[in-house]
């Protein structure tokens, strides 16, 4: 496995954050990641959602390559957390990324559009409050 897909994911993360006002980068990432547009375009979406369920069955060298790319993604996301809220920026990035991947995966899998949108909305609201609220900074 090559890290090309994860490198593209990191580039999308950085370009999305780059267009946001200072201090609003995490908000913009959450809103874009947990959007109907992202859900409805899996071919252009996050490779982690597409591959994670399959990669657990792959041999160690494949998982190691994924892990290396994932570490880069987490480090870049953590750099956007200028504050510590009971957890380090790296821990916050891990929780945020894992939660967003899970929400997007579930939203894509359910067979009911309303339920799918509800998963995205609830996840988006939760993560915005937890990670992008002015009060948390």
NORBELSUL-V62093 format. One record per backbone hydrogen bond with DSSP energy under -0.5 kcal/mol. NH is the residue of the N-H (numbers start at 1). CO is the residue of the C=O. E is the energy in kcal/mol with one decimal. If there is no record, write none. Layout:
NH & CO & E
NH & CO & E
//
This chain:
7 & 3 & -2.7
8 & 4 & -2.2
9 & 5 & -1.8
10 & 6 & -2.4
11 & 7 & -2.4
12 & 8 & -2.5
13 & 9 & -2.4
14 & 10 & -2.7
15 & 11 & -2.7
16 & 12 & -2.4
17 & 13 & -2.2
18 & 14 & -2.3
19 & 15 & -1.1
20 & 17 & -1.4
24 & 21 & -2.6
28 & 24 & -2.3
29 & 25 & -2.2
30 & 26 & -2.5
31 & 27 & -2.6
32 & 28 & -2.2
33 & 29 & -2.8
34 & 30 & -2.6
35 & 32 & -0.9
35 & 33 & -0.5
39 & 35 & -2.2
40 & 36 & -2.8
41 & 37 & -0.5
41 & 38 & -0.9
44 & 41 & -1.4
45 & 41 & -0.5
45 & 42 & -0.7
50 & 46 & -1.3
51 & 47 & -2.4
52 & 48 & -2.3
54 & 51 & -1.0
55 & 51 & -2.6
56 & 52 & -1.1
57 & 54 & -1.7
58 & 55 & -1.8
62 & 59 & -0.9
63 & 59 & -1.9
64 & 60 & -2.8
65 & 61 & -1.8
66 & 62 & -2.1
67 & 63 & -2.8
68 & 64 & -2.3
69 & 65 & -2.0
70 & 66 & -2.9
71 & 67 & -2.4
72 & 68 & -1.6
73 & 69 & -2.0
74 & 70 & -2.8
75 & 71 & -2.6
76 & 72 & -2.4
77 & 73 & -2.5
78 & 74 & -3.1
79 & 75 & -1.6
80 & 77 & -1.6
81 & 78 & -1.9
82 & 80 & -1.0
85 & 83 & -0.5
85 & 87 & -1.0
86 & 84 & -0.5
92 & 88 & -2.5
93 & 89 & -2.5
94 & 90 & -2.3
95 & 91 & -2.3
96 & 92 & -2.7
97 & 93 & -2.8
98 & 94 & -2.6
99 & 95 & -2.4
100 & 96 & -2.7
101 & 97 & -2.7
102 & 98 & -2.2
103 & 99 & -2.6
104 & 100 & -2.7
105 & 101 & -2.5
106 & 102 & -2.5
107 & 103 & -2.6
108 & 104 & -1.8
109 & 105 & -1.5
110 & 106 & -2.2
113 & 111 & -0.5
116 & 112 & -2.6
117 & 113 & -2.5
118 & 114 & -2.0
119 & 115 & -2.3
120 & 116 & -2.0
121 & 117 & -2.7
122 & 118 & -2.9
123 & 119 & -2.3
124 & 120 & -3.0
125 & 121 & -2.8
126 & 122 & -2.5
127 & 123 & -2.9
128 & 124 & -2.5
129 & 125 & -2.2
130 & 126 & -2.7
131 & 127 & -2.6
132 & 127 & -0.5
132 & 128 & -2.0
136 & 133 & -1.2
137 & 133 & -0.6
137 & 134 & -1.0
//
